Amino acid sequence: MSNRTWMRTLFAAISAALVGVIVAACGSSSSSLNVTGQQQIKHVFVITLENENYATTFGANSKAPYLSQTLASQGALVQQYYGTGHVSLDNYISMISGQAPTPETDNDCPIYQDFKLTGMTPDGQAIGSGCVYPASVKTLPDQLKAAGYTWKGYEDDMGNDPTREAATCGHPALNTTDLTQSAEAPSAAVPLGDQYATRHNPFMYFHSIIDSPDCGQNVVNLNKLTSDLQSISTTANFNLITPSLCDDGHDSPCVNGQPGGLTSANAFLQKWVPIITASPAFQQDGLLIINFDESSYASVTQPSPGQTQLTFAGTTCCSQQPGPNLPAFPSTSSLSYKGATINLTKQSFGGDQTGAVMISKFIKPGTVSTVQYNHYSMLKSIEDIFRLGYLGYAGQAGLAGFGNDIFTNL
């Protein structure tokens, strides 16, 4: 054999060996990837309800027995789950971004205005005022997409009245009044009425989402959920499900004549939870989280006709921080709702105790957790499940993600 032939043979052998090593390494990396523990979960569903405290929802006289008894017995009752603020929007934003409130998001952003960014804190908090965060402020959907996962938002009633919002990625025009702040009753022009609320759809408050084509494809009416659940391939890895202002328990009674409150929320869960839990994706590796954005008010008075005074205790857990944008507490503010003035007094910046229920094959039926968690904990836990980094206050030192007190069947 000539030297040249021998060198070619040796080079080919070395190349083949290197390819084998690389292929083996890649195979080893994927096959030995730690998929024990919570990383076995690949499909997360979150249903967020409205404005109820733990004692009311899970007490002996609950108007939501399907949630408080049937579903709690099927999975984990998380007793010490807390909202992160009052009134609504700030909670939803914290769930998908880890951002603390601004004065505007803390009061539901009746004007759908751009966020004026003046800086960032070392722990990832945007400093400024306003509602719709610039594209530089990232969200859980941004993280999921970058990591090769899928996400979707299912919004009840979105697009029923196209003069208020679109049927996909529905939100007001920037820097205009948000007409979805109150429910629209059924009429000849809008037979089903429209009880969609932009402030309960956190995806709409981030330019990284609303300026992307993903928004129109991924933030859709709730009526798309049933077909998407038919197969694992069409079910997103992360799904946030937002009922209407009636079905989430916010309004009581509702503009369409339904009772609202926990009664309607209970009926919504009775319809949709079995559809979710029967789906192939959920049965394979799913987790369902049913939480509330915030607790109800601590007290209510009517000092004069057309005036309502709500006082919130604002209790926190989990070493929660108020963030860089809020004034000192106690604080007072006013909102206009259904032609009436609502005066708000917040004794502190938290969202009070709500409780939550979680269901998965990785949770033993009848589990009860007494560990304190909040919306930042939920975000951290979802980021842990999908091996993502931590956004904003999800990365707060000492914050606990959902642990073995909940995942009792791993």
Secondary structure per residue as TSV (DSSP state, phi and psi in degrees):
chain	resnum	aa	ss	phi	psi
A	1	M	-	360.0	131.3
A	2	S	-	-72.0	161.1
A	3	N	H	-59.3	-39.4
A	4	R	H	-65.3	-44.6
A	5	T	H	-64.1	-41.3
A	6	W	H	-61.8	-40.9
A	7	M	H	-65.7	-39.9
A	8	R	H	-64.0	-42.2
A	9	T	H	-63.6	-43.1
A	10	L	H	-64.3	-42.2
A	11	F	H	-62.6	-42.0
A	12	A	H	-64.1	-40.3
A	13	A	H	-65.6	-42.8
A	14	I	H	-64.4	-41.8
A	15	S	H	-62.6	-44.0
A	16	A	H	-62.9	-40.4
A	17	A	H	-64.3	-41.5
A	18	L	H	-64.5	-42.8
A	19	V	H	-59.8	-43.4
A	20	G	H	-60.9	-41.0
A	21	V	H	-63.6	-44.2
A	22	I	H	-64.0	-45.5
A	23	V	H	-62.8	-43.5
A	24	A	H	-62.5	-39.6
A	25	A	H	-64.7	-42.8
A	26	C	H	-63.9	-45.8
A	27	G	H	-61.6	-40.1
A	28	S	H	-64.5	-39.8
A	29	S	H	-61.6	-44.3
A	30	S	H	-76.0	-37.8
A	31	S	H	-76.5	-28.9
A	32	S	S	-94.7	2.2
A	33	L	S	-56.3	131.1
A	34	N	-	-69.4	103.1
A	35	V	-	-111.1	22.7
A	36	T	-	-82.9	172.4
A	37	G	G	66.5	-150.5
A	38	Q	G	-68.1	-19.8
A	39	Q	G	-68.7	-7.4
A	40	Q	G	-68.6	-22.4
A	41	I	-	-74.5	129.2
A	42	K	-	-124.4	-8.3
A	43	H	E	-136.3	117.7
A	44	V	E	-114.0	132.1
A	45	F	E	-121.4	130.5
A	46	V	E	-123.2	124.4
A	47	I	E	-111.5	120.7
A	48	T	E	-108.8	122.5
A	49	L	E	-101.3	-179.2
A	50	E	-	-124.6	135.5
A	51	N	S	57.4	49.8
A	52	E	-	-135.8	140.9
A	53	N	-	-86.1	164.0
A	54	Y	H	-59.6	-46.2
A	55	A	H	-62.9	-35.8
A	56	T	H	-71.3	-45.3
A	57	T	H	-71.1	-42.6
A	58	F	H	-110.7	9.4
A	59	G	S	-77.3	176.3
A	60	A	T	-62.8	-29.8
A	61	N	T	-103.9	27.5
A	62	S	-	-58.0	140.0
A	63	K	S	-88.0	7.6
A	64	A	-	-126.3	63.8
A	65	P	H	-66.1	-28.3
A	66	Y	I	-63.1	-41.2
A	67	L	I	-72.7	-52.6
A	68	S	I	-74.0	-25.0
A	69	Q	I	-114.5	-60.7
A	70	T	I	-63.2	-55.0
A	71	L	I	-70.4	-39.5
A	72	A	H	-60.2	-35.0
A	73	S	H	-74.5	-19.2
A	74	Q	H	-84.4	-17.5
A	75	G	S	-146.1	-127.3
A	76	A	E	-115.6	130.8
A	77	L	E	-92.9	114.2
A	78	V	E	-98.7	94.8
A	79	Q	T	-68.1	-39.7
A	80	Q	T	-100.1	48.3
A	81	Y	E	-94.5	134.9
A	82	Y	E	-123.3	145.8
A	83	G	-	-71.2	165.7
A	84	T	S	-106.0	-1.4
A	85	G	S	-177.8	-178.7
A	86	H	S	-132.9	135.7
A	87	V	S	-106.0	-56.9
A	88	S	S	-130.8	-60.2
A	89	L	H	-56.3	-40.9
A	90	D	H	-59.7	-32.6
A	91	N	H	-67.0	-46.5
A	92	Y	H	-63.4	-39.9
A	93	I	H	-64.1	-40.4
A	94	S	H	-64.3	-31.7
A	95	M	H	-65.3	-31.6
A	96	I	H	-114.2	-1.7
A	97	S	H	-137.9	-18.1
A	98	G	-	74.2	11.6
A	99	Q	-	-85.8	135.1
A	100	A	-	-78.0	168.6
A	101	P	-	-72.4	160.5
A	102	T	-	-104.6	167.5
A	103	P	T	-56.2	-30.0
A	104	E	T	-77.6	-49.4
A	105	T	G	-67.4	-26.5
A	106	D	G	-67.8	-15.0
A	107	N	G	-127.1	29.4
A	108	D	T	72.6	10.5
A	109	C	-	48.4	65.4
A	110	P	S	-61.4	-24.8
A	111	I	E	-104.4	122.5
A	112	Y	E	-80.9	82.2
A	113	Q	-	-111.3	152.8
A	114	D	B	-64.2	147.8
A	115	F	-	-80.6	130.9
A	116	K	E	-97.8	101.2
A	117	L	E	-83.3	127.5
A	118	T	E	-115.6	-7.4
A	119	G	E	167.6	178.6
A	120	M	E	-131.2	142.1
A	121	T	-	-81.6	161.9
A	122	P	T	-59.8	-24.7
A	123	D	T	-98.2	24.1
A	124	G	S	83.6	18.3
A	125	Q	-	-92.6	130.5
A	126	A	E	-74.2	129.2
A	127	I	E	-97.7	129.2
A	128	G	E	152.8	-159.1
A	129	S	E	-139.9	159.4
A	130	G	S	115.4	-163.4
A	131	C	S	-126.1	-48.4
A	132	V	B	-99.2	108.7
A	133	Y	B	-70.8	146.3
A	134	P	-	-65.5	164.0
A	135	A	T	-62.7	-19.6
A	136	S	T	-71.3	-18.4
A	137	V	S	-90.6	114.1
A	138	K	-	-92.3	163.7
A	139	T	-	-130.4	169.6
A	140	L	H	-55.5	-44.5
A	141	P	H	-57.7	-37.8
A	142	D	H	-61.8	-43.6
A	143	Q	H	-62.8	-46.2
A	144	L	H	-61.5	-46.0
A	145	K	H	-61.3	-44.0
A	146	A	H	-62.3	-30.2
A	147	A	T	-91.2	2.8
A	148	G	T	87.7	14.9
A	149	Y	-	-101.5	167.4
A	150	T	-	-114.5	157.4
A	151	W	E	-146.4	158.5
A	152	K	E	-155.6	148.4
A	153	G	E	-116.3	129.5
A	154	Y	E	-113.5	116.3
A	155	E	E	-117.1	114.2
A	156	D	T	-65.4	133.1
A	157	D	T	72.8	-2.8
A	158	M	T	-60.9	125.6
A	159	G	T	91.5	-0.4
A	160	N	S	-58.3	-39.2
A	161	D	S	-116.9	98.1
A	162	P	T	-66.5	-9.9
A	163	T	T	-77.5	-13.8
A	164	R	T	-101.2	-45.7
A	165	E	-	-156.6	156.6
A	166	A	-	-75.6	164.8
A	167	A	S	-78.8	-14.9
A	168	T	S	-132.0	144.5
A	169	C	S	49.4	49.2
A	170	G	-	-83.1	120.2
A	171	H	-	-156.9	160.5
A	172	P	-	-66.9	165.9
A	173	A	-	-65.4	145.2
A	174	L	T	-58.3	140.0
A	175	N	T	62.9	34.8
A	176	T	E	-127.3	168.1
A	177	T	E	-66.6	136.6
A	178	D	-	-84.6	105.7
A	179	L	G	-76.7	-7.2
A	180	T	G	-89.8	10.6
A	181	Q	G	-66.9	-22.6
A	182	S	S	-130.9	155.3
A	183	A	-	-74.2	150.0
A	184	E	B	-107.6	124.2
A	185	A	-	-70.9	154.6
A	186	P	-	-57.6	145.4
A	187	S	-	-153.3	176.6
A	188	A	S	-62.5	-37.1
A	189	A	S	-75.1	-34.4
A	190	V	S	-129.4	82.2
A	191	P	T	-57.0	-33.4
A	192	L	T	-89.9	-5.3
A	193	G	-	69.4	178.3
A	194	D	B	-144.6	106.6
A	195	Q	-	-113.6	28.0
A	196	Y	-	-77.5	141.2
A	197	A	-	-127.8	117.0
A	198	T	G	-55.5	-38.3
A	199	R	G	-65.8	-12.4
A	200	H	G	-100.0	9.8
A	201	N	-	-122.0	88.3
A	202	P	G	-66.0	-21.7
A	203	F	G	-58.7	-26.1
A	204	M	G	-76.4	0.0
A	205	Y	G	-111.5	24.5
A	206	F	B	-140.9	121.0
A	207	H	H	-62.5	-27.7
A	208	S	H	-61.5	-21.4
A	209	I	H	-101.1	-53.5
A	210	I	H	-69.0	-20.5
A	211	D	T	-90.6	1.9
A	212	S	S	-105.3	146.5
A	213	P	H	-58.9	-22.0
A	214	D	H	-57.9	-30.7
A	215	C	H	-61.5	-47.7
A	216	G	H	-66.7	-26.3
A	217	Q	H	-87.5	-29.7
A	218	N	H	-108.1	-20.0
A	219	V	E	-108.4	101.0
A	220	V	E	-132.6	170.7
A	221	N	E	-65.3	148.2
A	222	L	G	-56.7	-26.2
A	223	N	G	-66.0	-8.6
A	224	K	G	-83.1	-14.6
A	225	L	H	-64.3	-44.0
A	226	T	H	-58.3	-45.5
A	227	S	H	-68.8	-37.6
A	228	D	H	-64.6	-29.0
A	229	L	T	-80.5	-2.2
A	230	Q	T	-66.9	-26.4
A	231	S	S	-142.5	159.0
A	232	I	S	-63.6	-39.1
A	233	S	T	-66.2	-24.3
A	234	T	T	-101.3	4.1
A	235	T	S	-99.9	125.8
A	236	A	-	-69.5	156.1
A	237	N	S	-68.2	-36.2
A	238	F	E	-125.1	129.8
A	239	N	E	-133.9	121.3
A	240	L	E	-107.7	122.3
A	241	I	E	-113.4	120.5
A	242	T	E	-116.0	108.8
A	243	P	-	-67.0	169.9
A	244	S	-	-70.0	172.0
A	245	L	T	-60.6	-20.3
A	246	C	T	-87.8	-49.1
A	247	D	T	-74.8	-15.5
A	248	D	T	-89.3	-1.5
A	249	G	S	88.9	2.2
A	250	H	-	-66.0	-51.1
A	251	D	S	-93.8	148.2
A	252	S	S	-164.3	109.8
A	253	P	S	-75.9	174.8
A	254	C	-	-98.1	160.2
A	255	V	T	-68.2	-17.7
A	256	N	T	-94.9	9.0
A	257	G	S	92.2	-8.2
A	258	Q	-	-74.1	160.2
A	259	P	-	-70.9	-32.2
A	260	G	-	73.0	-160.9
A	261	G	H	57.6	-156.4
A	262	L	H	-64.3	-25.8
A	263	T	H	-62.6	-48.2
A	264	S	H	-72.6	-34.3
A	265	A	H	-63.0	-40.8
A	266	N	H	-61.8	-42.7
A	267	A	H	-65.5	-38.3
A	268	F	H	-60.5	-46.0
A	269	L	H	-64.4	-39.2
A	270	Q	H	-60.9	-31.7
A	271	K	H	-78.2	-49.2
A	272	W	H	-91.5	-32.8
A	273	V	H	-61.1	-45.1
A	274	P	H	-61.6	-32.1
A	275	I	H	-65.5	-42.9
A	276	I	H	-67.4	-49.5
A	277	T	H	-71.7	-18.0
A	278	A	T	-86.8	-7.0
A	279	S	S	-72.7	150.1
A	280	P	H	-58.2	-39.9
A	281	A	H	-65.8	-44.1
A	282	F	H	-65.1	-43.7
A	283	Q	H	-66.2	-29.5
A	284	Q	H	-74.7	-48.5
A	285	D	H	-162.5	39.1
A	286	G	E	-94.7	160.3
A	287	L	E	-136.2	126.3
A	288	L	E	-109.9	126.2
A	289	I	E	-115.0	123.1
A	290	I	E	-113.3	111.8
A	291	N	E	-128.2	178.7
A	292	F	E	-120.9	145.6
A	293	D	S	-64.2	-41.4
A	294	E	S	-158.7	165.8
A	295	S	-	-79.7	171.3
A	296	S	-	-80.1	174.6
A	297	Y	-	-65.9	153.7
A	298	A	S	-77.5	-33.7
A	299	S	E	-154.2	156.1
A	300	V	E	-140.4	133.9
A	301	T	E	-136.8	162.1
A	302	Q	E	-124.9	89.2
A	303	P	E	-65.4	-23.7
A	304	S	E	-160.4	162.1
A	305	P	T	-56.7	133.5
A	306	G	T	79.6	1.8
A	307	Q	E	-120.9	130.1
A	308	T	E	-126.7	132.9
A	309	Q	E	-108.3	118.1
A	310	L	E	-110.9	133.5
A	311	T	E	-120.4	129.9
A	312	F	E	-113.1	135.0
A	313	A	-	-69.3	-40.2
A	314	G	-	73.1	33.4
A	315	T	-	-65.9	142.5
A	316	T	-	-116.0	170.8
A	317	C	-	-138.3	178.6
A	318	C	T	63.2	28.0
A	319	S	T	56.9	33.1
A	320	Q	-	-58.7	142.4
A	321	Q	-	-106.0	150.2
A	322	P	-	-75.7	-18.0
A	323	G	-	89.9	172.5
A	324	P	S	-86.2	-4.6
A	325	N	S	-108.6	-13.2
A	326	L	-	-88.7	149.8
A	327	P	-	-73.6	176.9
A	328	A	-	-68.2	153.4
A	329	F	S	-108.1	151.3
A	330	P	S	-64.0	153.9
A	331	S	E	-132.1	155.2
A	332	T	E	-129.5	147.5
A	333	S	E	-158.5	173.1
A	334	S	E	-133.5	145.2
A	335	L	E	-129.2	152.7
A	336	S	E	-106.3	126.7
A	337	Y	E	-143.1	122.3
A	338	K	T	53.6	40.0
A	339	G	T	81.0	-0.9
A	340	A	E	-110.5	158.1
A	341	T	E	-99.2	129.0
A	342	I	E	-113.8	117.5
A	343	N	E	-94.7	127.9
A	344	L	E	-111.0	132.2
A	345	T	E	-120.6	123.1
A	346	K	E	-114.3	116.0
A	347	Q	S	-72.0	-28.8
A	348	S	S	-152.4	-177.2
A	349	F	S	-96.9	-1.1
A	350	G	-	-83.1	179.4
A	351	G	-	-110.7	3.9
A	352	D	-	69.0	171.8
A	353	Q	B	-81.2	128.6
A	354	T	-	-120.0	-30.4
A	355	G	-	76.5	164.3
A	356	A	E	-156.1	162.0
A	357	V	E	-127.3	136.9
A	358	M	E	-130.3	137.2
A	359	I	E	-130.1	134.0
A	360	S	E	-168.9	158.5
A	361	K	T	-69.5	-10.9
A	362	F	T	-92.0	7.0
A	363	I	S	-123.7	126.7
A	364	K	-	-70.0	134.6
A	365	P	T	-55.4	139.6
A	366	G	T	84.6	8.7
A	367	T	E	-66.4	139.2
A	368	V	E	-128.0	123.9
A	369	S	E	-109.1	135.4
A	370	T	-	-112.9	11.0
A	371	V	S	-77.4	142.8
A	372	Q	-	-80.6	131.7
A	373	Y	E	-139.6	161.5
A	374	N	E	-143.6	-171.0
A	375	H	H	-63.1	-34.6
A	376	Y	H	-64.2	-36.4
A	377	S	H	-61.9	-41.2
A	378	M	H	-63.3	-44.7
A	379	L	H	-60.4	-46.1
A	380	K	H	-59.0	-41.4
A	381	S	H	-65.0	-42.4
A	382	I	H	-66.1	-39.8
A	383	E	H	-63.4	-37.1
A	384	D	H	-64.8	-42.7
A	385	I	H	-57.9	-41.6
A	386	F	T	-99.4	11.1
A	387	R	T	57.8	50.7
A	388	L	-	-108.5	168.2
A	389	G	-	-76.5	178.3
A	390	Y	-	-104.4	133.2
A	391	L	-	-97.0	135.1
A	392	G	G	50.5	-131.3
A	393	Y	G	-75.1	-2.8
A	394	A	G	-65.9	-21.9
A	395	G	G	-96.6	11.1
A	396	Q	-	-60.0	135.0
A	397	A	T	-57.4	130.4
A	398	G	T	86.1	-6.5
A	399	L	-	-69.9	130.7
A	400	A	-	-92.4	132.4
A	401	G	-	-85.2	169.2
A	402	F	S	-57.6	132.3
A	403	G	-	-118.4	-158.8
A	404	N	T	-70.7	-11.0
A	405	D	T	-67.7	-24.2
A	406	I	T	-102.1	-51.7
A	407	F	-	-84.6	82.1
A	408	T	T	-94.9	5.1
A	409	N	T	-134.5	38.0
A	410	L	-	-87.5	360.0
